[in-house]
Amino acid sequence: MAARLKYTTAGARRVDRAATNALAALLAGYRRLEDAIGSGPITAPVRAHLDTMMGLLRDAPLDVRPRMVDEAGQWAQFAG
């Protein structure tokens, strides 16, 4: 998963279904972590990832844009 995310953030045009799945899995991990330790320690990293999501969304190819919109919305809700 980490390799896919690194590859994706190196060039937003590389966003594909595998990348959106990796981003969804990362968010799921943050949700589990928040359940265990609370929101305080993860607020900054989640917001940094949300910034990355917004950049990926702006440049996502049309075939994955709907999925990126959904994922970005979930990240925004979680960050809020």
Backbone torsions as a table, in degrees:
resi	resn	phi	psi	omega
1	MET	NA	-44.9	-178.0
2	ALA	-61.1	-39.8	179.4
3	ALA	-64.5	-40.3	179.3
4	ARG	-64.6	-41.4	179.9
5	LEU	-67.3	-40.0	177.4
6	LYS	-62.9	-44.8	178.0
7	TYR	-60.1	-42.3	-177.8
8	THR	-66.7	-45.7	-177.1
9	THR	-73.4	-14.6	176.4
10	ALA	-70.6	-23.5	178.7
11	GLY	-162.1	109.4	-172.5
12	ALA	-58.7	-26.5	177.8
13	ARG	-66.7	-6.9	179.2
14	ARG	-89.8	3.5	179.0
15	VAL	-65.9	126.8	178.8
16	ASP	-140.5	-175.6	-178.1
17	ARG	-61.1	-38.2	178.8
18	ALA	-63.2	-38.0	178.6
19	ALA	-67.1	-42.4	179.3
20	THR	-65.2	-35.3	175.9
21	ASN	-64.9	-40.7	178.7
22	ALA	-64.9	-40.8	178.0
23	LEU	-65.4	-38.1	177.1
24	ALA	-65.2	-40.8	178.5
25	ALA	-65.8	-38.2	177.6
26	LEU	-63.4	-44.1	178.1
27	LEU	-62.8	-41.2	177.8
28	ALA	-60.0	-39.5	176.7
29	GLY	-63.5	-42.5	176.8
30	TYR	-61.9	-39.1	179.5
31	ARG	-64.2	-41.8	177.6
32	ARG	-65.2	-41.8	179.6
33	LEU	-63.1	-42.0	178.8
34	GLU	-62.6	-37.6	176.4
35	ASP	-61.7	-33.7	-176.3
36	ALA	-84.1	-38.9	-171.8
37	ILE	-121.0	-5.4	-177.9
38	GLY	92.3	171.9	-172.7
39	SER	-83.9	-24.8	-175.0
40	GLY	-49.9	-55.5	-175.7
41	PRO	-68.8	-18.7	-176.1
42	ILE	-105.7	-0.9	-176.9
43	THR	-58.6	-51.0	-177.5
44	ALA	-62.9	-47.7	178.8
45	PRO	-63.1	-37.6	179.6
46	VAL	-64.8	-42.1	178.6
47	ARG	-65.7	-37.0	176.1
48	ALA	-63.5	-42.3	177.4
49	HIS	-65.7	-35.4	178.0
50	LEU	-63.1	-40.4	175.7
51	ASP	-59.4	-42.4	177.4
52	THR	-62.9	-43.0	178.8
53	MET	-58.1	-42.5	-179.2
54	MET	-63.2	-40.3	176.4
55	GLY	-64.9	-41.8	178.3
56	LEU	-65.5	-38.7	-179.9
57	LEU	-63.4	-44.2	-178.9
58	ARG	-58.6	-36.0	-174.9
59	ASP	-106.9	8.7	-177.3
60	ALA	-68.0	139.7	175.4
61	PRO	-62.3	154.9	-175.4
62	LEU	-58.3	-33.0	-176.3
63	ASP	-70.3	-20.9	178.2
64	VAL	-114.3	-1.3	-177.2
65	ARG	-58.1	-44.4	179.0
66	PRO	-57.8	-41.1	178.7
67	ARG	-66.7	-38.3	178.3
68	MET	-66.6	-37.3	176.7
69	VAL	-61.1	-45.1	178.8
70	ASP	-61.8	-48.8	-179.5
71	GLU	-62.8	-44.5	179.8
72	ALA	-61.4	-38.5	176.8
73	GLY	-62.9	-41.0	177.9
74	GLN	-65.8	-41.2	176.2
75	TRP	-62.3	-43.2	-179.4
76	ALA	-63.1	-43.2	178.8
77	GLN	-62.2	-44.1	-179.3
78	PHE	-66.1	-40.3	180.0
79	ALA	-66.1	-30.1	-178.9
80	GLY	-72.2	NA	NA
